Amino acid sequence: MATPFSTRRFIEDPAIIKQVLDRCKIIHIGLQDTNRIYVVPTNYGYTYENGHITFYTHGATQGLKWELMQKHPNVGFEIDTGFELVDGGEVACNYSNAYASIIGSGTASLITDIEEKKRIINNIMMVQAGKSFTFTDAMVERLGIAKIEVEEFACKSGYLYEK
């Protein structure tokens, strides 16, 4: 795992990491283009087993996101719970934010197998909607599914999950 600047906010407890993964709903994926970085927010699903995260995302099979994932599969990502102001009273330096986030990097790949697509889109729906659905081959055939195998990550929290 990468170490954030402020190690006192670094979260290693797998139960808390899972809570952060469950609480967040949008992943921001940083993709490399020739002269720029392209960041795209999207819904996600995930698996978290033995300290390893795999993210899943979906969308149309055309567009810059898919083109860049194929061209440059190394990606960066960020998820966060949103931020809530912590009131510092009359001293500006005492203000802060309550939040939790996971940032990291990994390798993206596009999924083409129909049965795997069904399993993954159901995972995404469980994370996003909290329930399972049945998908036909026709429903997922033209759906773009990407998998991001996370190679390193850091989970960080300010005031939400104190040690």
Residue frames relative to the residue before (quaternion, step in Angstrom):
aa qw qx qy qz dx dy dz
M 1.0000 0.0000 0.0000 0.0000 0.00 0.00 0.00
A 0.4591 -0.6454 0.5324 0.2988 3.53 -1.10 0.70
T 0.3408 -0.7421 0.5405 0.2027 3.58 -1.07 0.68
P 0.3706 -0.7283 0.5256 0.2367 3.59 -0.72 1.02
F 0.6999 -0.4777 0.3315 0.4149 3.56 -1.27 0.41
S 0.7717 0.2723 -0.1469 0.5556 3.58 0.84 -0.97
T 0.2299 -0.8289 0.4937 0.1280 3.60 0.00 1.26
R 0.5555 0.6025 -0.4113 0.3991 3.63 1.12 -0.36
R 0.6995 0.4421 -0.2634 0.4958 3.59 1.19 -0.42
F 0.4588 0.6964 -0.4256 0.3513 3.57 1.32 -0.01
I 0.1734 -0.7896 0.5846 0.0686 3.60 -0.80 1.04
E 0.0770 -0.8079 0.5840 0.0200 3.58 -0.82 1.04
D 0.5132 0.6599 -0.4104 0.3644 3.59 1.25 -0.35
P 0.4339 -0.7301 0.4607 0.2577 3.64 -0.53 1.14
A 0.6252 0.5430 -0.3483 0.4393 3.62 1.02 -0.69
I 0.6732 0.4686 -0.2963 0.4893 3.59 0.99 -0.78
I 0.6059 0.5395 -0.3565 0.4634 3.60 1.01 -0.74
K 0.6501 0.5027 -0.3137 0.4756 3.60 0.97 -0.83
Q 0.6203 0.5350 -0.3458 0.4576 3.62 1.00 -0.74
V 0.6499 0.5016 -0.3142 0.4768 3.58 0.97 -0.85
L 0.6442 0.5207 -0.3198 0.4601 3.61 0.93 -0.87
D 0.6832 0.4825 -0.2785 0.4722 3.59 1.01 -0.83
R 0.6829 0.5160 -0.2847 0.4317 3.58 0.99 -0.83
C 0.6726 0.4685 -0.2919 0.4928 3.59 1.04 -0.74
K 0.1957 -0.8017 0.5562 0.0983 3.58 -1.12 0.60
I 0.7466 0.3203 -0.1793 0.5548 3.59 1.24 -0.39
I 0.1590 -0.7476 0.6370 0.0999 3.54 -1.05 0.84
H 0.2309 -0.7309 0.6262 0.1423 3.56 -1.06 0.84
I 0.1212 -0.8123 0.5701 0.0223 3.56 -0.51 1.22
G 0.2175 -0.7713 0.5890 0.1041 3.55 -0.83 1.05
L 0.0735 -0.8094 0.5821 -0.0262 3.53 -0.62 1.23
Q 0.3923 -0.7300 0.5156 0.2177 3.55 -1.04 0.78
D 0.1009 -0.7300 0.6736 0.0561 3.50 -0.99 0.98
T 0.7479 -0.4067 0.2479 0.4623 3.60 -1.17 0.16
N 0.8397 0.1372 -0.0323 0.5245 3.60 0.68 -1.07
R 0.7801 0.2720 -0.1348 0.5471 3.59 1.20 0.06
I 0.3914 -0.6463 0.5877 0.2892 3.50 -1.40 0.11
Y 0.1832 -0.7677 0.6100 0.0702 3.56 -0.93 0.96
V 0.0948 -0.8000 0.5920 0.0229 3.60 -0.64 1.12
V 0.0432 -0.8052 0.5910 -0.0206 3.54 -0.80 1.06
P 0.2663 -0.7441 0.5880 0.1723 3.60 -0.90 0.93
T 0.1189 0.7907 -0.5927 0.0966 3.58 -0.97 0.80
N 0.5752 -0.5465 0.4669 0.3905 3.56 -1.27 0.35
Y 0.1007 -0.8123 0.5719 0.0543 3.56 -1.19 0.40
G 0.2114 -0.6732 0.6800 0.1993 3.44 -1.49 0.16
Y 0.0944 -0.8112 0.5745 0.0546 3.57 -1.20 0.15
T 0.1548 -0.6875 0.6795 0.2044 3.46 -1.46 0.05
Y 0.0666 -0.7706 0.6334 0.0240 3.55 -1.14 0.70
E 0.1819 0.7877 -0.5547 0.1969 3.54 -0.24 1.31
N 0.8575 -0.0031 -0.0329 0.5133 3.56 -0.92 0.97
G 0.7246 -0.4580 0.2350 0.4583 3.56 0.96 0.90
H 0.6350 0.5167 -0.3263 0.4725 3.59 1.28 0.08
I 0.1891 -0.7758 0.5954 0.0888 3.58 -0.90 1.01
T 0.0326 -0.7271 0.6843 0.0437 3.51 -1.20 0.77
F 0.1866 -0.7731 0.5986 0.0964 3.58 -0.82 1.02
Y 0.1453 -0.7549 0.6335 0.0875 3.53 -1.28 0.60
T 0.0121 0.7826 -0.6223 0.0121 3.55 -1.07 0.75
H 0.2062 -0.7912 0.5678 0.0952 3.56 -1.22 0.40
G 0.1937 0.7690 -0.5999 0.1059 3.54 -1.33 0.19
A 0.7239 -0.3517 0.3198 0.5001 3.52 -1.30 -0.33
T 0.5095 -0.6702 0.4494 0.2988 3.57 -1.14 0.55
Q 0.6806 0.4137 -0.2886 0.5314 3.57 1.27 0.06
G 0.5545 0.6182 -0.4522 0.3253 3.53 -1.25 0.36
L 0.7235 -0.4791 0.3060 0.3916 3.49 -1.35 0.33
K 0.6036 0.5750 -0.3641 0.4153 3.62 0.96 -0.80
W 0.7165 0.4430 -0.2564 0.4740 3.59 0.78 -1.02
E 0.6204 0.5491 -0.3365 0.4475 3.56 1.02 -0.80
L 0.7060 0.4621 -0.2688 0.4645 3.59 0.87 -0.95
M 0.6129 0.5439 -0.3567 0.4487 3.61 1.04 -0.68
Q 0.6685 0.4842 -0.2995 0.4784 3.57 1.04 -0.73
K 0.6955 0.4862 -0.2619 0.4596 3.56 0.99 -0.88
H 0.7907 0.0613 0.0198 0.6088 3.57 0.96 -0.95
P 0.1451 -0.8591 0.4842 0.0800 3.63 0.20 1.22
N 0.5639 0.5707 -0.4108 0.4331 3.63 1.18 -0.22
V 0.0025 -0.8226 0.5647 -0.0670 3.57 -0.65 1.17
G 0.2805 -0.6880 0.6307 0.2238 3.50 -1.37 0.26
F 0.0738 -0.8063 0.5852 0.0430 3.58 -1.17 0.43
E 0.0584 -0.7611 0.6444 0.0452 3.52 -1.38 0.34
I 0.0039 0.7377 -0.6747 -0.0236 3.54 -1.15 0.77
D 0.0267 0.8021 -0.5966 0.0058 3.58 -1.12 0.58
T 0.5594 -0.6392 0.4415 0.2892 3.50 -1.27 0.57
G 0.5379 -0.5233 0.4438 0.4897 3.55 1.23 -0.31
F 0.3708 -0.7470 0.5220 0.1790 3.54 -1.23 0.32
E 0.1042 -0.7588 0.6402 0.0589 3.53 -1.15 0.73
L 0.4682 -0.6972 0.4732 0.2660 3.54 -0.81 1.03
V 0.2059 -0.7247 0.6457 0.1247 3.56 -1.04 0.90
D 0.3757 -0.7667 0.4852 0.1887 3.57 -0.47 1.28
G 0.1974 -0.8022 0.5583 0.0762 3.54 -0.81 1.04
G 0.5315 -0.6499 0.4046 0.3625 3.57 1.24 0.27
E 0.8135 -0.2637 0.2137 0.4723 3.55 -0.99 -0.92
V 0.6628 0.4721 -0.3059 0.4942 3.61 1.27 -0.07
A 0.4338 -0.7397 0.4547 0.2406 3.56 -0.45 1.25
C 0.6811 0.5103 -0.2919 0.4364 3.60 0.95 -0.85
N 0.6192 0.5427 -0.3476 0.4486 3.61 1.24 -0.18
Y 0.5232 0.6157 -0.4236 0.4096 3.60 1.24 -0.09
S 0.0416 0.7861 -0.6156 0.0365 3.53 -1.16 0.61
N 0.4081 -0.6725 0.5469 0.2865 3.56 -1.31 -0.31
A 0.2927 -0.6951 0.6247 0.2023 3.53 -1.17 0.70
Y 0.2412 0.7620 -0.5552 0.2304 3.59 -0.66 1.11
A 0.0911 -0.7231 0.6662 0.1581 3.49 -1.43 -0.05
S 0.0117 0.8042 -0.5933 0.0323 3.57 -1.05 0.74
I 0.1569 -0.7228 0.6588 0.1374 3.49 -1.36 0.34
I 0.0055 -0.7780 0.6280 -0.0194 3.56 -0.86 1.02
G 0.2237 0.7908 -0.5527 0.1382 3.55 -1.13 0.50
S 0.3699 -0.6982 0.5607 0.2476 3.50 -1.31 -0.39
G 0.0549 0.7971 -0.5989 0.0552 3.51 -1.26 0.45
T 0.5033 -0.6246 0.5074 0.3148 3.50 -1.36 -0.26
A 0.2646 -0.7767 0.5585 0.1215 3.55 -0.82 1.09
S 0.0181 0.7638 -0.6451 -0.0072 3.52 -1.20 0.64
L 0.4056 -0.7030 0.5320 0.2415 3.55 -1.16 0.64
I 0.3154 -0.7551 0.5549 0.1500 3.55 -0.98 0.95
T 0.1222 -0.8164 0.5625 0.0459 3.59 -0.86 0.96
D 0.5653 0.6104 -0.3866 0.3978 3.62 1.15 -0.50
I 0.4912 -0.7040 0.4362 0.2698 3.60 -0.70 1.13
E 0.6836 0.4808 -0.3031 0.4579 3.62 0.83 -0.91
E 0.6441 0.5012 -0.3217 0.4800 3.58 1.02 -0.75
K 0.6134 0.5423 -0.3420 0.4611 3.59 1.04 -0.74
K 0.6421 0.5218 -0.3208 0.4611 3.60 0.96 -0.87
R 0.6595 0.5047 -0.3073 0.4647 3.57 0.91 -0.92
I 0.6929 0.4858 -0.2812 0.4525 3.58 0.89 -0.94
I 0.6699 0.4777 -0.3274 0.4645 3.62 0.85 -0.84
N 0.6139 0.5215 -0.3522 0.4765 3.59 1.10 -0.56
N 0.6074 0.5356 -0.3412 0.4773 3.61 1.07 -0.71
I 0.6467 0.5123 -0.3185 0.4668 3.59 0.92 -0.90
M 0.6803 0.4883 -0.2930 0.4614 3.60 0.90 -0.89
M 0.6065 0.5371 -0.3572 0.4648 3.62 1.07 -0.64
V 0.6700 0.4851 -0.2969 0.4771 3.59 0.93 -0.89
Q 0.7460 0.4332 -0.2279 0.4515 3.58 0.84 -0.97
A 0.8218 0.2455 -0.0881 0.5066 3.59 0.87 -0.99
G 0.4412 -0.7302 0.4305 0.2947 3.57 1.25 -0.25
K 0.7546 0.3033 -0.2286 0.5351 3.60 1.15 0.39
S 0.5295 -0.6373 0.4789 0.2901 3.54 -1.34 0.45
F 0.1281 -0.7605 0.6316 0.0791 3.51 -1.28 0.50
T 0.3776 -0.6735 0.5761 0.2681 3.54 -1.32 0.30
F 0.1083 -0.7991 0.5908 0.0242 3.56 -0.87 0.99
T 0.3283 -0.7267 0.5708 0.1959 3.56 -1.00 0.86
D 0.6740 -0.4671 0.3733 0.4337 3.55 -1.30 0.26
A 0.6601 0.5278 -0.3073 0.4374 3.57 0.93 -0.93
M 0.6381 0.5468 -0.3278 0.4317 3.59 1.04 -0.74
V 0.7876 0.3318 -0.1691 0.4908 3.59 0.96 -0.79
E 0.4371 0.7403 -0.4357 0.2665 3.56 1.26 -0.32
R 0.7955 0.2857 -0.1416 0.5153 3.59 0.80 -0.99
L 0.4827 0.6681 -0.4247 0.3744 3.57 1.30 0.17
G 0.3263 -0.7297 0.5668 0.1997 3.56 -0.94 0.88
I 0.0286 -0.7862 0.6170 -0.0199 3.57 -0.83 1.03
A 0.0771 -0.7866 0.6120 0.0277 3.55 -0.90 0.97
K 0.1985 -0.7423 0.6307 0.1087 3.52 -1.18 0.73
I 0.1180 -0.7712 0.6219 0.0675 3.57 -0.97 0.89
E 0.2048 -0.7562 0.6143 0.0941 3.54 -0.57 1.23
V 0.2884 -0.7847 0.5270 0.1528 3.57 -0.41 1.24
E 0.2372 -0.7885 0.5576 0.1055 3.56 -0.83 1.04
E 0.7802 -0.0641 0.0215 0.6219 3.56 1.16 -0.59
F 0.0573 0.7913 -0.6071 0.0441 3.53 -1.14 0.66
A 0.1648 -0.7376 0.6427 0.1255 3.50 -1.37 0.34
C 0.1813 -0.7468 0.6320 0.0999 3.53 -0.98 0.93
K 0.0297 -0.8119 0.5801 -0.0588 3.52 -0.78 1.07
S 0.0327 -0.8040 0.5936 0.0062 3.57 -1.07 0.69
G 0.1291 -0.7499 0.6429 0.0872 3.50 -1.16 0.72
Y 0.8777 -0.0483 -0.0345 0.4754 3.55 -0.54 1.26
L 0.6067 0.5558 -0.3855 0.4177 3.65 1.11 -0.24
Y 0.7898 0.0904 -0.0099 0.6065 3.56 0.93 -0.92
E 0.0613 -0.8326 0.5505 0.0036 3.56 0.12 1.25
K 0.4910 -0.6554 0.4935 0.2929 3.55 -1.13 0.71
